[in-house]
Amino acid sequence: MANRNKHKRSTEIHMGFQIAPMIDVVFVIMLFFMVMAGQVQKEQELKLKLPGRAVASEEVEAIEETQIRVLESGDVLLNDEPMGAPGDAKLVEMTATLIRLKQASDDARSKVVCTIVADELAPFQRVVDVLNSLSVARIANVTFEVPAE
């Protein structure tokens, strides 16, 4: 009979489903979410700028580009106007025009951008003459472009 009582006691110890620990776990999870809800920032509170269309507060003036073309014959054209004969190494007329252009742009507080377009067989010395003329006029924004065929 002693074996029966031992076996009976082990089955009587089974307690069943305990609700108190489950309630404790639910309260801990609820506390976690309540604390974390205070840490979430709204999008408007973040200090960042998303990509999009920018609105300028002031009018932006477009930079007008001046084109200088050096032809194969050695002629120089400033915005399609002839400025120098092939023998004129100093390009006096073009230099005077560029100086006036630089002064006008400085008065208007804008930039002068010159693009040199030289033909494929244009004399290299002629391009150097144009660069010297730009240097005398103190124009620093110079680009080169390949002529369209």
Backbone as CSV, one residue per row, in Angstrom:
resi,resn,N_x,N_y,N_z,CA_x,CA_y,CA_z,C_x,C_y,C_z
1,MET,0.781,-1.181,0.000,0.000,0.000,0.000,0.832,1.258,0.000
2,ALA,2.003,1.136,0.435,2.865,2.298,0.490,3.171,2.806,-0.900
3,ASN,3.260,1.892,-1.875,3.528,2.302,-3.231,2.351,3.064,-3.824
4,ARG,1.147,2.675,-3.416,-0.039,3.358,-3.931,-0.077,4.812,-3.487
5,ASN,0.215,5.067,-2.247,0.181,6.428,-1.722,1.244,7.304,-2.377
6,LYS,2.379,6.737,-2.644,3.447,7.484,-3.296,3.027,7.891,-4.701
7,HIS,2.442,6.962,-5.413,1.992,7.227,-6.778,0.831,8.215,-6.791
8,LYS,-0.038,8.140,-5.860,-1.195,9.017,-5.766,-0.768,10.457,-5.485
9,ARG,0.203,10.659,-4.644,0.664,11.990,-4.274,1.284,12.714,-5.479
10,SER,2.012,12.019,-6.332,2.640,12.668,-7.481,1.601,13.168,-8.479
11,THR,0.485,12.503,-8.601,-0.567,12.964,-9.507,-1.373,14.072,-8.885
12,GLU,-1.471,14.150,-7.606,-2.223,15.203,-6.936,-1.483,16.536,-6.992
13,ILE,-0.181,16.544,-7.209,0.616,17.753,-7.227,0.342,18.559,-8.483
14,HIS,-0.127,18.007,-9.529,-0.420,18.716,-10.778,-1.384,19.864,-10.503
15,MET,-0.948,21.095,-10.771,-1.696,22.282,-10.378,-2.642,22.782,-11.454
16,GLY,-2.411,22.488,-12.716,-3.270,22.965,-13.779,-2.735,24.269,-14.363
17,PHE,-3.562,25.001,-15.096,-3.171,26.239,-15.770,-3.128,27.388,-14.766
18,GLN,-1.976,28.102,-14.715,-1.804,29.212,-13.788,-2.004,30.532,-14.529
19,ILE,-2.958,31.346,-14.145,-3.281,32.601,-14.803,-2.423,33.762,-14.298
20,ALA,-1.969,33.729,-13.061,-1.207,34.840,-12.463,0.098,35.116,-13.216
21,PRO,0.917,34.131,-13.579,2.130,34.433,-14.344,1.829,35.005,-15.735
22,MET,0.740,34.562,-16.335,0.362,35.088,-17.659,-0.030,36.556,-17.564
23,ILE,-0.720,36.939,-16.515,-1.099,38.343,-16.321,0.154,39.182,-16.106
24,ASP,1.127,38.665,-15.363,2.386,39.375,-15.145,3.106,39.625,-16.476
25,VAL,3.148,38.624,-17.332,3.811,38.763,-18.631,3.090,39.802,-19.484
26,VAL,1.755,39.793,-19.493,0.986,40.770,-20.274,1.251,42.175,-19.769
27,PHE,1.324,42.354,-18.444,1.593,43.684,-17.890,3.002,44.162,-18.254
28,VAL,3.984,43.274,-18.257,5.354,43.651,-18.626,5.407,44.063,-20.102
29,ILE,4.736,43.323,-20.977,4.713,43.677,-22.404,3.992,45.007,-22.611
30,MET,2.888,45.207,-21.913,2.137,46.458,-22.037,2.984,47.638,-21.543
31,LEU,3.715,47.437,-20.459,4.596,48.481,-19.938,5.690,48.814,-20.954
32,PHE,6.262,47.802,-21.608,7.286,48.010,-22.634,6.738,48.875,-23.771
33,PHE,5.566,48.553,-24.287,4.996,49.331,-25.402,4.612,50.745,-24.977
34,MET,4.178,50.927,-23.745,3.845,52.277,-23.279,5.094,53.151,-23.189
35,VAL,6.186,52.581,-22.722,7.440,53.336,-22.615,7.978,53.649,-24.013
36,MET,7.935,52.701,-24.928,8.460,52.906,-26.281,7.599,53.864,-27.099
37,ALA,6.325,53.972,-26.799,5.456,54.896,-27.536,5.896,56.339,-27.316
38,GLY,6.426,56.637,-26.164,6.917,57.986,-25.892,8.201,58.308,-26.631
39,GLN,8.950,57.308,-27.071,10.221,57.506,-27.755,10.056,57.721,-29.256
40,VAL,8.932,57.380,-29.825,8.716,57.497,-31.270,8.527,58.966,-31.618
41,GLN,9.297,59.442,-32.624,9.170,60.825,-33.059,8.301,60.894,-34.296
42,LYS,7.546,61.955,-34.387,6.741,62.164,-35.583,7.625,62.714,-36.688
43,GLU,7.192,62.523,-37.937,7.982,62.953,-39.083,8.228,64.460,-39.074
44,GLN,7.266,65.237,-38.613,7.418,66.687,-38.615,8.447,67.139,-37.580
45,GLU,8.710,66.319,-36.570,9.658,66.700,-35.533,11.100,66.435,-35.940
46,LEU,11.315,65.583,-36.924,12.667,65.269,-37.353,13.254,66.447,-38.104
47,LYS,14.508,66.734,-37.873,15.176,67.860,-38.515,15.906,67.389,-39.763
48,LEU,15.162,67.030,-40.795,15.776,66.629,-42.050,14.922,67.127,-43.204
49,LYS,15.566,67.251,-44.342,14.881,67.728,-45.529,14.793,66.586,-46.522
50,LEU,13.592,66.293,-46.924,13.384,65.238,-47.895,13.614,65.788,-49.299
51,PRO,14.039,64.929,-50.227,14.242,65.422,-51.594,12.926,65.868,-52.195
52,GLY,13.022,66.904,-52.975,11.818,67.436,-53.604,12.155,68.684,-54.379
53,ARG,11.159,69.426,-54.676,11.339,70.644,-55.454,11.671,71.799,-54.529
54,ALA,12.768,72.458,-54.795,13.197,73.589,-53.969,12.550,74.868,-54.480
55,VAL,12.144,75.693,-53.554,11.558,76.979,-53.900,12.587,78.056,-53.576
56,ALA,12.963,78.827,-54.582,13.967,79.875,-54.387,13.326,81.084,-53.734
57,SER,14.030,81.655,-52.747,13.509,82.833,-52.072,13.779,84.099,-52.881
58,GLU,14.800,84.047,-53.724,15.134,85.185,-54.569,15.173,84.731,-56.019
59,GLU,15.021,85.682,-56.907,15.117,85.348,-58.319,16.562,85.001,-58.670
60,VAL,16.712,83.943,-59.424,18.036,83.506,-59.830,18.227,83.901,-61.289
61,GLU,19.284,84.668,-61.536,19.560,85.086,-62.904,20.344,84.012,-63.621
62,ALA,19.962,83.744,-64.830,20.688,82.757,-65.620,22.001,83.369,-66.096
63,ILE,23.014,82.552,-66.109,24.319,83.012,-66.575,24.321,82.905,-68.086
64,GLU,24.562,84.037,-68.722,24.607,84.027,-70.176,25.996,83.622,-70.627
65,GLU,26.028,82.705,-71.534,27.291,82.164,-71.999,27.748,82.889,-73.257
66,THR,29.010,83.233,-73.281,29.615,83.865,-74.447,30.417,82.797,-75.178
67,GLN,30.175,82.693,-76.475,30.862,81.673,-77.253,31.906,82.306,-78.156
68,ILE,33.117,81.761,-78.082,34.210,82.213,-78.946,34.568,81.039,-79.849
69,ARG,34.477,81.261,-81.136,34.747,80.186,-82.100,36.036,80.492,-82.860
70,VAL,36.908,79.515,-82.929,38.162,79.628,-83.683,38.009,78.730,-84.906
71,LEU,38.032,79.363,-86.073,37.833,78.618,-87.317,39.144,78.037,-87.825
72,GLU,39.031,77.111,-88.752,40.192,76.467,-89.359,41.083,77.485,-90.071
73,SER,40.461,78.560,-90.602,41.222,79.589,-91.314,41.996,80.519,-90.367
74,GLY,41.699,80.448,-89.060,42.362,81.333,-88.101,41.487,82.499,-87.690
75,ASP,40.320,82.653,-88.320,39.389,83.716,-87.930,38.788,83.394,-86.566
76,VAL,38.485,84.452,-85.813,37.887,84.303,-84.486,36.530,84.989,-84.496
77,LEU,35.508,84.272,-83.993,34.147,84.806,-83.924,33.720,84.859,-82.462
78,LEU,33.210,86.021,-82.056,32.670,86.180,-80.710,31.159,86.258,-80.850
79,ASN,30.454,85.211,-80.396,29.000,85.109,-80.595,28.629,85.317,-82.062
80,ASP,29.340,84.647,-82.943,29.131,84.656,-84.394,29.437,86.003,-85.059
81,GLU,30.103,86.895,-84.350,30.545,88.166,-84.926,32.062,88.097,-85.132
82,PRO,32.566,88.417,-86.333,34.015,88.361,-86.553,34.752,89.365,-85.667
83,MET,35.814,88.881,-85.002,36.552,89.721,-84.063,38.028,89.820,-84.374
84,GLY,38.556,88.943,-85.149,39.979,89.021,-85.391,40.363,88.381,-86.700
85,ALA,41.219,89.076,-87.407,41.755,88.517,-88.650,42.834,87.515,-88.296
86,PRO,43.134,86.596,-89.200,44.154,85.585,-88.899,45.512,86.167,-88.522
87,GLY,45.867,87.352,-88.982,47.174,87.930,-88.675,47.200,88.717,-87.381
88,ASP,46.070,89.001,-86.760,45.988,89.809,-85.539,46.229,88.916,-84.318
89,ALA,47.465,88.854,-83.849,47.816,87.964,-82.739,47.298,88.485,-81.404
90,LYS,47.155,89.805,-81.269,46.717,90.374,-79.986,45.199,90.423,-79.852
91,LEU,44.467,90.271,-80.933,43.007,90.316,-80.927,42.510,91.545,-80.160
92,VAL,42.921,92.710,-80.621,42.655,93.977,-79.929,41.158,94.243,-79.807
93,GLU,40.430,94.065,-80.888,38.986,94.345,-80.873,38.261,93.399,-79.912
94,MET,38.626,92.123,-79.951,37.970,91.155,-79.067,38.337,91.414,-77.609
95,THR,39.582,91.764,-77.342,39.998,92.048,-75.971,39.233,93.234,-75.400
96,ALA,39.054,94.278,-76.199,38.294,95.456,-75.745,36.837,95.074,-75.466
97,THR,36.265,94.264,-76.326,34.876,93.828,-76.135,34.746,92.983,-74.871
98,LEU,35.703,92.085,-74.643,35.657,91.237,-73.450,35.853,92.039,-72.170
99,ILE,36.678,93.086,-72.229,36.858,93.947,-71.050,35.549,94.655,-70.709
100,ARG,34.855,95.156,-71.728,33.554,95.807,-71.490,32.533,94.801,-70.948
101,LEU,32.549,93.588,-71.472,31.645,92.542,-70.992,31.916,92.207,-69.531
102,LYS,33.179,92.115,-69.162,33.552,91.815,-67.780,33.119,92.936,-66.843
103,GLN,33.331,94.198,-67.256,32.912,95.330,-66.416,31.396,95.354,-66.240
104,ALA,30.662,95.094,-67.312,29.199,95.079,-67.228,28.703,93.957,-66.316
105,SER,29.343,92.806,-66.385,28.917,91.697,-65.532,29.275,91.946,-64.072
106,ASP,30.424,92.599,-63.831,30.782,92.948,-62.455,29.795,93.958,-61.877
107,ASP,29.362,94.923,-62.687,28.371,95.892,-62.226,27.042,95.216,-61.913
108,ALA,26.683,94.206,-62.705,25.422,93.483,-62.502,25.572,92.338,-61.496
109,ARG,26.784,92.139,-60.990,27.100,91.068,-60.040,26.701,89.692,-60.584
110,SER,27.092,89.460,-61.805,26.855,88.156,-62.422,28.172,87.612,-62.950
111,LYS,28.145,86.360,-63.359,29.360,85.700,-63.843,29.443,85.778,-65.355
112,VAL,30.668,85.821,-65.827,30.933,85.733,-67.255,31.478,84.333,-67.514
113,VAL,30.839,83.610,-68.402,31.300,82.281,-68.775,31.564,82.293,-70.268
114,CYS,32.782,81.960,-70.650,33.154,81.911,-72.060,33.440,80.471,-72.456
115,THR,32.893,80.082,-73.585,33.132,78.752,-74.132,33.897,78.901,-75.432
116,ILE,35.032,78.233,-75.497,35.851,78.275,-76.714,35.534,77.028,-77.531
117,VAL,35.101,77.260,-78.766,34.812,76.171,-79.691,35.808,76.288,-80.832
118,ALA,36.760,75.376,-80.871,37.798,75.425,-81.908,37.559,74.293,-82.906
119,ASP,37.647,74.635,-84.180,37.536,73.607,-85.217,38.674,72.609,-85.054
120,GLU,38.469,71.439,-85.608,39.457,70.367,-85.435,40.825,70.748,-85.997
121,LEU,40.859,71.468,-87.110,42.129,71.841,-87.732,42.494,73.310,-87.492
122,ALA,41.881,73.926,-86.474,42.210,75.323,-86.157,43.626,75.388,-85.599
123,PRO,44.366,76.464,-85.937,45.734,76.585,-85.415,45.729,76.684,-83.890
124,PHE,46.579,75.902,-83.266,46.658,75.894,-81.806,47.076,77.261,-81.270
125,GLN,47.967,77.941,-81.971,48.415,79.263,-81.531,47.247,80.238,-81.471
126,ARG,46.273,80.048,-82.339,45.111,80.941,-82.345,44.272,80.744,-81.082
127,VAL,44.181,79.514,-80.617,43.472,79.236,-79.362,44.229,79.869,-78.198
128,VAL,45.559,79.830,-78.248,46.374,80.469,-77.216,46.168,81.986,-77.245
129,ASP,46.043,82.571,-78.456,45.769,84.009,-78.567,44.434,84.354,-77.908
130,VAL,43.438,83.513,-78.110,42.120,83.739,-77.489,42.241,83.649,-75.968
131,LEU,42.968,82.662,-75.469,43.165,82.528,-74.016,43.903,83.732,-73.444
132,ASN,44.883,84.266,-74.183,45.586,85.478,-73.739,44.630,86.660,-73.665
133,SER,43.753,86.774,-74.635,42.766,87.854,-74.646,41.821,87.737,-73.447
134,LEU,41.405,86.532,-73.127,40.545,86.311,-71.956,41.289,86.641,-70.664
135,SER,42.575,86.351,-70.638,43.381,86.647,-69.463,43.509,88.155,-69.248
136,VAL,43.717,88.899,-70.332,43.812,90.355,-70.224,42.492,90.940,-69.701
137,ALA,41.375,90.361,-70.135,40.060,90.837,-69.683,39.709,90.321,-68.293
138,ARG,40.557,89.475,-67.711,40.365,88.897,-66.381,39.100,88.037,-66.291
139,ILE,38.869,87.256,-67.328,37.752,86.316,-67.334,38.323,84.943,-67.005
140,ALA,37.863,84.388,-65.882,38.438,83.133,-65.391,37.578,81.912,-65.713
141,ASN,36.292,82.106,-65.956,35.397,80.981,-66.217,35.405,80.658,-67.708
142,VAL,36.288,79.746,-68.094,36.466,79.394,-69.504,36.296,77.894,-69.646
143,THR,35.508,77.498,-70.633,35.335,76.081,-70.936,35.631,75.849,-72.412
144,PHE,35.876,74.607,-72.738,36.108,74.224,-74.124,34.999,73.289,-74.566
145,GLU,34.650,73.390,-75.838,33.578,72.555,-76.376,34.012,72.018,-77.728
146,VAL,33.602,70.812,-78.003,33.879,70.218,-79.304,32.784,70.660,-80.269
147,PRO,33.148,71.167,-81.450,32.114,71.635,-82.373,31.256,70.476,-82.878
148,ALA,29.971,70.765,-83.055,29.064,69.755,-83.603,29.342,69.586,-85.082
149,GLU,29.279,68.357,-85.538,29.575,68.102,-86.951,28.327,68.041,-87.767
